[in-house]
Amino acid sequence: MTSAELTRRFEDSFGSKPRIFCAPGRVNLLGEHTDYNDGFVMPCAIGFSTRVAISSRPDRKLVIQSEEFSEKFEFDLDNLPSRGKGVWSDYVVGIAVMLQQMGQKTPGASLLVRGEVPIGAGLSSSAAIEVASALALMSLNGAKLSLPEVAKLCQRTENVFIGARVGIMDQFISCLGKAGHALLLDCRSLEFKLIPIPESVRLVICNTMVKHEHASGA
């Protein structure tokens, strides 16, 4: 689906013109389980991404729809839940909660999510929706965060609101990945270096169909 098609779907659903924000999934080339142990990792952003279309609302509601799921979720921005409910909308609501805890009050908003990153395939679909949602919500409340700070905000959403003890790698590469490059990240200091991938190299991603879930996995 193109951005123009997503815009039309949004206008049909909400009757207003949106802005669209995008964040990619990732594969990891070096370093497993080392990001939450303050080690080194070298992930790479991939061509699959999640897009979030957003526009403001005059009320104090956060209304969230997805192109992949039929449920429509509505939340009172003055009475948001403190923890996730185990549904896909948690990744969007959690960002709003963390922003409010930072003193960044979110105005009423309508969001339409379109995800291309396969869910549960180890390609960080959760980080992609978190980062795209964070950028979208920040566009309405005027929050000025650097991309590393956005990554930390999204990690905190998973740790605190979702209840998944993830490290910083997935959100960091979703924020700072660059086409044609991997990213060497020191998860302790968050110092990073973009590593060019030679034109002769191709990354082949194979899906084992084994589902992956941080919140309930060992």
C-alpha positions in Angstrom: 0.0 0.0 0.0 1.3 3.4 -1.0 1.3 6.5 1.2 -1.4 7.9 -1.1 -3.6 4.9 -0.5 -3.0 5.1 3.2 -4.0 8.7 3.1 -7.3 7.9 1.3 -8.1 5.1 3.8 -7.5 7.6 6.7 -9.7 10.2 5.1 -12.4 7.7 4.6 -12.2 6.6 8.3 -11.6 10.0 10.0 -12.6 12.7 7.5 -9.3 14.6 7.8 -6.0 14.7 6.0 -3.2 13.0 7.9 0.6 13.2 8.2 2.4 9.9 7.7 5.4 8.7 9.7 7.4 5.5 8.9 9.9 3.3 10.8 11.6 0.1 9.6 12.0 -3.4 11.1 15.5 -4.9 11.4 17.7 -8.0 11.3 20.7 -8.4 13.6 24.1 -9.4 12.1 26.2 -9.6 15.3 25.4 -9.8 19.0 22.4 -11.6 20.4 21.0 -10.9 23.9 23.9 -8.4 24.4 21.9 -5.2 24.0 20.2 -5.7 27.4 23.5 -6.7 28.9 25.3 -3.5 27.9 27.2 -5.2 25.0 27.8 -4.5 21.3 25.4 -5.3 18.5 25.3 -4.7 14.8 21.8 -4.6 13.4 20.6 -3.5 10.0 17.3 -1.9 9.0 15.3 -3.7 6.4 12.8 -2.7 3.7 9.7 -3.7 5.6 8.3 -0.9 7.7 5.4 0.3 9.7 3.6 3.5 8.8 1.3 5.6 11.1 -1.1 8.2 9.7 -2.2 10.8 12.2 -4.3 13.9 12.6 -5.4 15.9 15.5 -8.9 15.7 17.0 -10.9 18.5 18.9 -11.7 16.1 21.8 -9.5 14.4 24.4 -9.7 11.0 22.7 -6.9 8.8 21.3 -8.5 6.7 18.5 -6.5 3.9 16.9 -7.2 1.7 13.9 -5.1 -0.8 12.0 -5.2 -2.0 8.4 -4.3 -5.5 9.7 -6.8 -5.9 12.6 -10.5 -5.1 12.7 -10.7 -3.7 16.2 -11.0 0.1 16.7 -9.7 1.3 20.0 -10.7 4.6 21.8 -8.9 6.0 24.9 -9.5 8.9 27.2 -6.2 10.9 27.2 -7.0 12.1 30.7 -7.4 8.5 32.0 -5.0 6.3 30.1 -4.2 2.8 31.4 -1.0 2.3 33.4 -0.2 -1.1 31.9 -0.8 -2.8 28.6 -3.8 -5.1 28.0 -2.0 -7.6 25.7 -3.4 -6.2 22.5 -1.6 -4.5 19.5 -2.8 -1.1 20.4 -0.6 -1.2 23.6 2.4 -0.2 21.5 0.7 3.1 20.6 -1.0 3.8 23.9 2.2 3.1 25.8 4.0 5.8 23.8 1.3 8.3 24.8 1.6 7.2 28.4 5.4 7.6 28.5 5.2 11.0 26.8 2.7 12.2 29.4 5.0 10.9 32.2 7.7 13.1 30.6 5.4 16.1 30.8 4.6 16.0 27.1 0.8 16.1 27.1 -0.7 14.6 23.9 -3.7 16.3 22.3 -6.6 14.4 20.9 -5.5 12.3 17.9 -6.7 9.8 15.3 -4.2 7.2 14.1 -4.3 4.6 11.3 -1.5 2.0 11.4 -0.2 0.0 8.4 2.4 -2.6 9.3 4.5 -4.5 6.7 6.9 -6.0 9.2 5.8 -9.6 9.9 4.5 -10.0 13.5 6.4 -12.4 15.7 9.1 -13.2 13.1 12.0 -11.7 15.0 12.1 -8.6 12.7 11.1 -6.1 15.4 7.6 -5.2 14.4 7.0 -3.9 17.9 9.9 -1.4 17.6 8.7 -0.2 14.2 5.2 0.6 15.4 6.6 2.2 18.6 9.0 4.5 16.7 6.5 5.5 14.0 3.9 6.2 16.7 6.3 8.2 18.8 7.2 10.4 15.8 3.5 10.8 14.9 2.4 11.8 18.4 5.4 14.1 18.9 4.4 15.9 15.7 1.2 17.0 17.5 2.5 17.8 21.0 5.6 19.6 19.8 8.0 17.4 21.8 11.6 17.9 20.8 13.5 14.7 21.3 16.7 13.5 19.5 16.4 10.2 17.7 18.5 8.4 20.4 16.0 9.9 23.0 13.1 8.6 20.9 14.7 5.1 21.0 15.0 5.3 24.8 11.4 6.4 25.0 10.2 3.5 23.0 12.4 1.0 25.0 10.9 2.4 28.2 7.4 1.8 26.7 8.2 -1.9 26.2 10.0 -2.3 29.6 7.4 -0.4 31.7 4.1 -0.4 29.9 4.3 -3.7 27.8 6.3 -5.6 30.4 9.0 -6.9 28.0 12.6 -6.6 29.2 14.0 -5.6 25.9 17.3 -3.8 25.3 17.8 -0.7 23.2 18.9 -2.3 19.9 15.6 -2.6 18.1 14.3 0.9 18.7 17.8 2.4 18.1 18.1 0.9 14.6 14.5 1.7 13.8 15.3 5.4 14.6 18.8 5.6 13.1 19.2 3.0 10.4 20.4 4.1 7.0 20.0 2.5 3.6 23.1 0.5 2.6 24.5 0.4 6.1 24.6 -1.7 9.2 24.9 0.1 12.6 27.5 -0.9 15.2 26.1 0.1 18.6 27.7 0.2 22.1 24.6 -0.5 24.2 26.2 0.9 27.3 27.2 4.4 26.0 24.9 4.4 22.9 27.8 5.4 20.8 27.3 4.2 17.3 28.9 4.0 13.9 27.3 3.4 10.5 29.1 0.5 8.7 28.7 0.5 4.8 27.5 -2.8 3.4 29.4 -3.5 0.1 27.3 -3.4 -3.1 28.3 -7.1 -3.7 26.7 -8.2 -0.4 23.0 -9.3 -0.2 21.2 -10.1 3.1 18.8 -13.1 2.8 16.2 -13.3 5.5 14.6 -16.7 6.0 11.4 -17.1 8.0 11.3 -20.3 10.1 7.6 -19.6 11.0 8.5 -19.9 14.7 6.8 -17.1 16.6 8.7 -14.9 18.9 7.2 -12.9 21.8 9.3 -10.9 24.3 6.7 -10.4 26.9 5.9 -14.1 27.5 9.2 -15.7 26.4 12.0 -16.9 28.5 
